[in-house]
Structure formats: structure tokens, C-alpha cells
Amino acid sequence: MFNASLRDLVVDDLEKILAWRNQEHIRSVMFNDNIIEWQQHINWYKELKNSNRGISKIFTVNNVDYGILNVIDIDSYSNRCSWGFYIGDKKAPKGTGLLLGYTALEFVFKELKFRKLCAEVIETNKISCNFHEKLGFKLDGILRKQIKRNDKYEDIYVYSLFAEEWEVHKKQLILELEG
């Protein structure tokens, strides 16, 4: 339907991912908004490769890399996980973020077969809150003054989406993506 895909992250992607991640517009909405140093980035990659609690994929459209999907906090027993993602390429065409959301949710629910996907969003990241709601996520609650950033405590909005909710909601998204 759409020429979007997720591919495995490889060593050759590390420089590009680090450059994406350290951009101000990406860092400013992350729990850790510090500049990531190369050695930290390498350590993250090594941990990822040696862990069964996380999966990272590069998001591509027409074989052009635009962003990343991180499936984290994998709990096989409870059949749930969390996610993080971003479009790193500032030149990405309009609608690329929505396509990433659709592609990632299909991956999580169809390929990985999780029953529940969880998300945590910093209160000030209204774009991400709206994005999650557009994808069909429901607000489960608020972790009040949960993290400290820039000498200020911030709330974290907790969202979730179940596989059966996605099946119903995705039809609306397909119409939007095709329009």
C-alpha cells in the first residue's frame, strides 16, 4: 500500500542516528535532553545488540532513511512493550510522521504480535500527545512531576493502545494516508 518499511539498524547507521538524535528539535522533547556523546551512543548500541528487551529499526520511505523506531521495555510474559520514535530528517515530506506511526504500529501488533503498546510523553510535548491520540492511544494517567529537566520537574503523560483498538482505528488512518 505505502512504500514505507522498517529495516534492521546496522553499525553504518550509527553516525546518522547520533546526528539525528542530537538535533535540538529532537533532544528538546526527550527525557534525556543532553547531547549524546559518541561513546554513550556506542554503549547504547552494544546494549541493544545484547538485550532481548529492545528492538531498534530504521524507518524508510522509497529506500530513503527518515527516522527510527525503538521498541523498548519488552515484557513477553505480559505481552506488552513501549515505544519511542522520531523523524530525524528535517527534509522529510509532510505526512512522513504519520506514515512512521502507521508502519510502526503494524510492526508492533502484526509482526511482533504484542497485545498492548505503551507510551510516555513529556507534558510539554503537545505535538506528541496529539500524535498519540490521533493514532488511537488512550491517556491512562499522569505521572506528576516525574522527571527533572532544565531545573524543573515535569509531568509525564502515560498512554496505551491495544491491538484490537488499533485494528479498528487504523482504517481511519489509512484513509488519511491515502488522501
Stockholm file with secondary structure:
# STOCKHOLM 1.0

chainA/1-179         MFNASLRDLVVDDLEKILAWRNQEHIRSVMFNDNIIEWQQHINWYKELKNSNRGISKIFTVNNVDYGILNVIDIDSYSNRCSWGFYIGDKKAPKGTGLLLGYTALEFVFKELKFRKLCAEVIETNKISCNFHEKLGFKLDGILRKQIKRNDKYEDIYVYSLFAEEWEVHKKQLILELEG
#=GR chainA/1-179 SS CCSEEEEECCGGGHHHHHHHHTSHHHHTTSSSCSCCCHHHHHHHHHHHHTCSSCEEEEEEETTEEEEEEEEEEEETTTTEEEEEEEECCTTCCTTHHHHHHHHHHHIIIIISCCSEEEEEEETTCHHHHHHHHHTTCEEEEEEEEEEEETTEEEEEEEEEEEHHHHHHHHHHHHHHHHC
#=GC SS_cons         CCSEEEEECCGGGHHHHHHHHTSHHHHTTSSSCSCCCHHHHHHHHHHHHTCSSCEEEEEEETTEEEEEEEEEEEETTTTEEEEEEEECCTTCCTTHHHHHHHHHHHIIIIISCCSEEEEEEETTCHHHHHHHHHTTCEEEEEEEEEEEETTEEEEEEEEEEEHHHHHHHHHHHHHHHHC
//
